[in-house]
Amino acid sequence: MRRFSLIIALVVAFIGSGNALAGATDAIETTLYFGLDLPGGGTVSEEQWAGFLADTVTPRFPDGFTVLGAYGQWRDSGPADAPIIREETRVIIIVHPKTSAAEGAIDEIKSFYKTSFGQKSVFHTQVQVRLVE
């Protein structure tokens, strides 16, 4: 319930703020999926995740974003017999203008996470959205 309340608070703060998207009708919604399992065993801790958000994500998107806790699974596209990996996941959703600066910031976030936590990839989707307030 606490996480749900935090998500609602972030969405309300984002909509209510006078950010760069105010008055815009089109934007990009980027969704990033961060697996929490570490290659050598263990997982990214809550403290590490909070530090990543504070030091890496927030400075690049100070107007707001949403974080969801999730459970995911995937399989390496390499070997045909690769095992299915199941792990706790964090999902970040960012609605932003379509600019090279925003795209660069997203690439930096992904790169930092992969380097810091030994990850092979960060799954990334994006779609054009119409803002309706």
LUMGU-279199 format. One record per residue: chain; y negated, z, x of N, C-alpha, C in turn. Coordinates in steps of 0.05 Angstrom, whole numbers. Each point is the difference from the previous one (the first is absolute). Last residue first. Example, Ala and Ser with C-alpha at 12.3 -4.5 7.8 and 13.67 -1.06 7.14 Angstrom:
BEGIN
<c A	npy 45	npz 142	npx 257	capy -24	capz 1	capx 16	cpy -22	cpz 14	cpx -15> .
<c A	npy 115	npz -1	npx 6	capy -24	capz 0	capx -18	cpy -24	cpz 0	cpx 18> .
end
This chain:
BEGIN
<c A	npy -322	npz -395	npx -97	capy -9	capz 28	capx -2	cpy -8	cpz 7	cpx -28> .
<c A	npy 59	npz -74	npx 63	capy -9	capz 5	capx -27	cpy -7	cpz 29	cpx -3> .
<c A	npy 24	npz -82	npx 80	capy -8	capz 28	capx -7	cpy -10	cpz 1	cpx -28> .
<c A	npy 72	npz -68	npx 47	capy -25	capz 0	capx -14	cpy -6	cpz 29	cpx -7> .
<c A	npy 63	npz -45	npx 83	capy -2	capz 15	capx -25	cpy -28	cpz -3	cpx -11> .
<c A	npy 77	npz -43	npx 77	capy -28	capz 0	capx -10	cpy 0	cpz 14	cpx -27> .
<c A	npy 72	npz 25	npx 77	capy -5	capz -18	capx -22	cpy -30	cpz 1	cpx -6> .
<c A	npy 82	npz 32	npx 80	capy -27	capz 0	capx -11	cpy -3	cpz -22	cpx -21> .
<c A	npy 73	npz 64	npx 70	capy -4	capz -21	capx -20	cpy -30	cpz 1	cpx -8> .
<c A	npy 75	npz 40	npx 80	capy -28	capz -5	capx -8	cpy -1	cpz -21	cpx -21> .
<c A	npy 64	npz 73	npx 69	capy 1	capz -21	capx -21	cpy -28	cpz -2	cpx -13> .
<c A	npy 25	npz 29	npx 100	capy -12	capz 12	capx -24	cpy 0	cpz -22	cpx -21> .
<c A	npy 64	npz 15	npx 95	capy -19	capz -14	capx -17	cpy -12	cpz 18	cpx -20> .
<c A	npy 55	npz 30	npx 73	capy 4	capz -28	capx 4	cpy -21	cpz -16	cpx -16> .
<c A	npy -15	npz 103	npx 39	capy 10	capz -16	capx -22	cpy 2	cpz -30	cpx 6> .
<c A	npy -30	npz 88	npx 48	capy 23	capz -16	capx 8	cpy 12	cpz -16	cpx -22> .
<c A	npy -82	npz 57	npx 0	capy 25	capz 12	capx -10	cpy 24	cpz -18	cpx 5> .
<c A	npy -90	npz -21	npx 32	capy 0	capz 29	capx 0	cpy 28	cpz 12	cpx -8> .
<c A	npy -18	npz -96	npx -4	capy -1	capz 10	capx 28	cpy 4	cpz 31	cpx 1> .
<c A	npy -6	npz -42	npx -85	capy 24	capz -10	capx 14	cpy 1	cpz 12	cpx 29> .
<c A	npy -77	npz 18	npx -51	capy 23	capz 14	capx -11	cpy 25	cpz -8	cpx 15> .
<c A	npy -80	npz -45	npx 22	capy -1	capz 28	capx 9	cpy 25	cpz 15	cpx -10> .
<c A	npy -12	npz -88	npx -30	capy 6	capz 0	capx 28	cpy 1	cpz 29	cpx 11> .
<c A	npy -28	npz -15	npx -90	capy 29	capz -6	capx 4	cpy 8	cpz 3	cpx 29> .
<c A	npy -91	npz 10	npx -20	capy 15	capz 22	capx -12	cpy 30	cpz -5	cpx 5> .
<c A	npy -58	npz -69	npx 25	capy -2	capz 23	capx 18	cpy 16	cpz 23	cpx -10> .
<c A	npy -8	npz -76	npx -55	capy 17	capz -6	capx 23	cpy 0	cpz 24	cpx 20> .
<c A	npy -59	npz 6	npx -72	capy 28	capz 2	capx -10	cpy 19	cpz -5	cpx 23> .
<c A	npy -91	npz -15	npx 16	capy 6	capz 29	capx -2	cpy 28	cpz 5	cpx -9> .
<c A	npy -30	npz -89	npx 4	capy 3	capz 11	capx 27	cpy 7	cpz 30	cpx -1> .
<c A	npy -21	npz -44	npx -81	capy 26	capz -9	capx 10	cpy 5	cpz 11	cpx 28> .
<c A	npy -84	npz 17	npx -37	capy 21	capz 15	capx -14	cpy 27	cpz -8	cpx 10> .
<c A	npy -72	npz -48	npx 34	capy -2	capz 28	capx 10	cpy 22	cpz 17	cpx -14> .
<c A	npy -14	npz -90	npx -26	capy 15	capz 2	capx 25	cpy 0	cpz 28	cpx 11> .
<c A	npy -7	npz -14	npx -106	capy -17	capz -5	capx 24	cpy 18	cpz 1	cpx 25> .
<c A	npy 0	npz 14	npx -111	capy 14	capz -18	capx 17	cpy -18	cpz -8	cpx 23> .
<c A	npy -3	npz 97	npx -54	capy -10	capz -28	capx 0	cpy 16	cpz -17	cpx 19> .
<c A	npy 50	npz 85	npx -43	capy -22	capz -6	capx 18	cpy -10	cpz -29	cpx -3> .
<c A	npy 75	npz 86	npx -27	capy -14	capz -22	capx -13	cpy -25	cpz -5	cpx 16> .
<c A	npy 100	npz 49	npx 22	capy -29	capz -3	capx 6	cpy -11	cpz -24	cpx -15> .
<c A	npy 92	npz 71	npx 9	capy -12	capz -22	capx -15	cpy -30	cpz 0	cpx 5> .
<c A	npy 97	npz 42	npx 46	capy -30	capz 2	capx -1	cpy -9	cpz -26	cpx -15> .
<c A	npy 96	npz 63	npx 12	capy -12	capz -26	capx -8	cpy -30	cpz 5	cpx -1> .
<c A	npy 94	npz 47	npx 47	capy -27	capz 4	capx -10	cpy -12	cpz -28	cpx -5> .
<c A	npy 108	npz 42	npx 9	capy -21	capz -20	capx 5	cpy -27	cpz 10	cpx -11> .
<c A	npy 113	npz 27	npx 26	capy -25	capz 8	capx -13	cpy -22	cpz -19	cpx 10> .
<c A	npy 98	npz -41	npx 5	capy -17	capz 20	capx 12	cpy -23	cpz 8	cpx -18> .
<c A	npy 95	npz -66	npx 25	capy -13	capz 14	capx -22	cpy -17	cpz 22	cpx 12> .
<c A	npy 54	npz -98	npx 30	capy -14	capz 24	capx 9	cpy -14	cpz 12	cpx -25> .
<c A	npy 89	npz -69	npx 19	capy -23	capz 6	capx -17	cpy -12	cpz 27	cpx 9> .
<c A	npy 55	npz -66	npx 70	capy 2	capz 21	capx -21	cpy -25	cpz 2	cpx -17> .
<c A	npy 38	npz -92	npx 48	capy -18	capz 23	capx 5	cpy 3	cpz 20	cpx -22> .
<c A	npy 44	npz -89	npx 18	capy 14	capz 25	capx -8	cpy -17	cpz 25	cpx 5> .
<c A	npy -31	npz -89	npx 22	capy 9	capz -2	capx -28	cpy 13	cpz 26	cpx -10> .
<c A	npy -79	npz -3	npx 77	capy 29	capz -4	capx -3	cpy 9	cpz 0	cpx -29> .
<c A	npy -98	npz 1	npx 7	capy 14	capz -12	capx 23	cpy 30	cpz -4	cpx -5> .
<c A	npy -71	npz 44	npx -56	capy 6	capz -28	capx -6	cpy 16	cpz -14	cpx 22> .
<c A	npy -1	npz 106	npx -34	capy -10	capz -17	capx 22	cpy 8	cpz -29	cpx -6> .
<c A	npy -11	npz 70	npx -80	capy 20	capz -8	capx 20	cpy -13	cpz -19	cpx 19> .
<c A	npy -28	npz 85	npx -75	capy -4	capz -26	capx 11	cpy 23	cpz -7	cpx 19> .
<c A	npy -48	npz 79	npx -77	capy 23	capz -10	capx 16	cpy -6	cpz -28	cpx 8> .
<c A	npy -55	npz 98	npx -40	capy 5	capz -29	capx 3	cpy 25	cpz -6	cpx 15> .
<c A	npy -68	npz 77	npx -56	capy 25	capz -2	capx 14	cpy 6	cpz -30	cpx 1> .
<c A	npy -98	npz 59	npx -9	capy 21	capz -17	capx -12	cpy 25	cpz 3	cpx 16> .
<c A	npy -112	npz 35	npx -19	capy 26	capz 6	capx 12	cpy 21	cpz -16	cpx -13> .
<c A	npy -107	npz -26	npx 10	capy 22	capz 8	capx -17	cpy 24	cpz 8	cpx 17> .
<c A	npy -116	npz -17	npx 5	capy 25	capz 5	capx 14	cpy 21	cpz 9	cpx -20> .
<c A	npy -102	npz -57	npx 2	capy 19	capz 17	capx -14	cpy 26	cpz 2	cpx 16> .
<c A	npy -113	npz -17	npx 21	capy 26	capz -12	capx -2	cpy 19	cpz 19	cpx -14> .
<c A	npy -115	npz -13	npx 34	capy 23	capz 11	capx -14	cpy 25	cpz -18	cpx 1> .
<c A	npy -90	npz 0	npx 47	capy -6	capz -1	capx -28	cpy 24	cpz 8	cpx -17> .
<c A	npy 2	npz -9	npx 98	capy -12	capz 25	capx -10	cpy -6	cpz 0	cpx -30> .
<c A	npy 58	npz -55	npx 72	capy -5	capz -4	capx -28	cpy -11	cpz 26	cpx -13> .
<c A	npy 15	npz -5	npx 94	capy -1	capz -28	capx -5	cpy -5	cpz -7	cpx -29> .
<c A	npy 10	npz 91	npx 32	capy -23	capz -12	capx 13	cpy -3	cpz -30	cpx -6> .
<c A	npy 77	npz 47	npx -36	capy -25	capz 7	capx -12	cpy -25	cpz -12	cpx 14> .
<c A	npy 90	npz -12	npx 37	capy -5	capz -14	capx -25	cpy -28	cpz 5	cpx -11> .
<c A	npy 28	npz 42	npx 84	capy 4	capz -29	capx 1	cpy -8	cpz -14	cpx -26> .
<c A	npy -5	npz 98	npx 16	capy -10	capz -12	capx 24	cpy 1	cpz -31	cpx 0> .
<c A	npy 31	npz 56	npx -75	capy -26	capz 9	capx 8	cpy -12	cpz -16	cpx 23> .
<c A	npy 90	npz -17	npx -30	capy -19	capz -7	capx -21	cpy -29	cpz 7	cpx 9> .
<c A	npy 69	npz 25	npx 58	capy -2	capz -29	capx -1	cpy -20	cpz -9	cpx -21> .
<c A	npy 21	npz 92	npx 5	capy -16	capz -8	capx 22	cpy -4	cpz -30	cpx 1> .
<c A	npy 58	npz 35	npx -64	capy -28	capz 7	capx -7	cpy -19	cpz -8	cpx 23> .
<c A	npy 92	npz -12	npx 15	capy -10	capz -18	capx -21	cpy -29	cpz 5	cpx -7> .
<c A	npy 43	npz 60	npx 58	capy -4	capz -26	capx 14	cpy -11	cpz -20	cpx -20> .
<c A	npy 25	npz 83	npx -35	capy -24	capz 3	capx 17	cpy -6	cpz -26	cpx 15> .
<c A	npy 78	npz 4	npx -53	capy -24	capz 1	capx -17	cpy -26	cpz 2	cpx 17> .
<c A	npy 83	npz -44	npx 51	capy -6	capz 26	capx -15	cpy -24	cpz -4	cpx -18> .
<c A	npy 76	npz -72	npx 34	capy -28	capz 5	capx 4	cpy -7	cpz 25	cpx -17> .
<c A	npy 101	npz -4	npx 31	capy -19	capz -15	capx -17	cpy -29	cpz 6	cpx 8> .
<c A	npy 110	npz 1	npx 46	capy -23	capz 15	capx -12	cpy -18	cpz -18	cpx -16> .
<c A	npy 54	npz -47	npx 78	capy 8	capz 21	capx -18	cpy -24	cpz 16	cpx -10> .
<c A	npy -7	npz -77	npx 57	capy 17	capz 19	capx 14	cpy 11	cpz 22	cpx -17> .
<c A	npy -59	npz -68	npx -37	capy 23	capz -13	capx 13	cpy 18	cpz 19	cpx 14> .
<c A	npy -57	npz 30	npx -87	capy -6	capz -6	capx 28	cpy 25	cpz -11	cpx 14> .
<c A	npy -36	npz 2	npx -108	capy 21	capz 7	capx 19	cpy -9	cpz -9	cpx 28> .
<c A	npy -52	npz -16	npx -82	capy -5	capz 25	capx 14	cpy 22	cpz 7	cpx 20> .
<c A	npy -48	npz -95	npx -46	capy 24	capz 16	capx 2	cpy -5	cpz 24	cpx 17> .
<c A	npy -71	npz -60	npx -56	capy 5	capz 13	capx 25	cpy 26	cpz 16	cpx -1> .
<c A	npy -61	npz -84	npx -51	capy 23	capz 17	capx -3	cpy 8	cpz 11	cpx 27> .
<c A	npy -91	npz -47	npx -56	capy 14	capz 4	capx 25	cpy 22	cpz 21	cpx -4> .
<c A	npy -71	npz -71	npx -58	capy 19	capz 22	capx -2	cpy 16	cpz 0	cpx 26> .
<c A	npy -98	npz -43	npx -44	capy 19	capz 1	capx 22	cpy 18	cpz 24	cpx -4> .
<c A	npy -72	npz -64	npx -59	capy 15	capz 25	capx 0	cpy 22	cpz -2	cpx 21> .
<c A	npy -101	npz -50	npx -18	capy 27	capz -2	capx 10	cpy 13	cpz 28	cpx -3> .
<c A	npy -81	npz -48	npx -62	capy 5	capz 16	capx 24	cpy 28	cpz -5	cpx 9> .
<c A	npy -84	npz -28	npx -79	capy 24	capz -7	capx 14	cpy 2	cpz 17	cpx 26> .
<c A	npy -73	npz 12	npx -58	capy 21	capz -5	capx -20	cpy 26	cpz -7	cpx 14> .
<c A	npy -95	npz 62	npx 24	capy 17	capz -23	capx 7	cpy 21	cpz -3	cpx -22> .
<c A	npy -62	npz 73	npx 1	capy -11	capz -25	capx -11	cpy 16	cpz -24	cpx 7> .
<c A	npy 16	npz 79	npx 63	capy -14	capz 4	capx -26	cpy -13	cpz -26	cpx -8> .
<c A	npy 49	npz 18	npx 83	capy 12	capz -17	capx -21	cpy -15	cpz 3	cpx -26> .
<c A	npy -21	npz 51	npx 80	capy -7	capz -29	capx 4	cpy 12	cpz -18	cpx -21> .
<c A	npy -18	npz 103	npx -28	capy 10	capz -13	capx 24	cpy -7	cpz -30	cpx 0> .
<c A	npy -21	npz 90	npx -52	capy -16	capz -24	capx 2	cpy 9	cpz -16	cpx 24> .
<c A	npy 63	npz 68	npx -61	capy -18	capz -2	capx 23	cpy -15	cpz -26	cpx -1> .
<c A	npy 69	npz 27	npx -65	capy -27	capz 11	capx -4	cpy -19	cpz -3	cpx 23> .
<c A	npy 92	npz -30	npx 4	capy -14	capz -14	capx -21	cpy -28	cpz 9	cpx -4> .
<c A	npy 53	npz 46	npx 63	capy -4	capz -28	capx 8	cpy -16	cpz -16	cpx -21> .
<c A	npy 28	npz 88	npx -20	capy -22	capz 1	capx 21	cpy -6	cpz -29	cpx 9> .
<c A	npy 72	npz 11	npx -60	capy -25	capz 6	capx -13	cpy -23	cpz 0	cpx 20> .
<c A	npy 86	npz -10	npx 35	capy -7	capz -23	capx -16	cpy -27	cpz 4	cpx -14> .
<c A	npy 36	npz 72	npx 49	capy -9	capz -21	capx 17	cpy -8	cpz -25	cpx -15> .
<c A	npy 35	npz 73	npx -48	capy -26	capz 7	capx 11	cpy -10	cpz -22	cpx 18> .
<c A	npy 87	npz -8	npx -34	capy -20	capz -4	capx -21	cpy -28	cpz 6	cpx 10> .
<c A	npy 71	npz 18	npx 59	capy -2	capz -29	capx -5	cpy -22	cpz -6	cpx -21> .
<c A	npy 23	npz 90	npx 16	capy -15	capz -11	capx 23	cpy -5	cpz -30	cpx -4> .
<c A	npy 54	npz 44	npx -63	capy -28	capz 8	capx -3	cpy -17	cpz -11	cpx 22> .
<c A	npy 93	npz -12	npx 7	capy -11	capz -16	capx -22	cpy -29	cpz 6	cpx -4> .
<c A	npy 46	npz 53	npx 62	capy -5	capz -27	capx 10	cpy -12	cpz -18	cpx -21> .
<c A	npy 26	npz 86	npx -26	capy -23	capz 2	capx 18	cpy -7	cpz -28	cpx 11> .
<c A	npy 78	npz 12	npx -52	capy -24	capz 0	capx -17	cpy -25	cpz 0	cpx 17> .
end
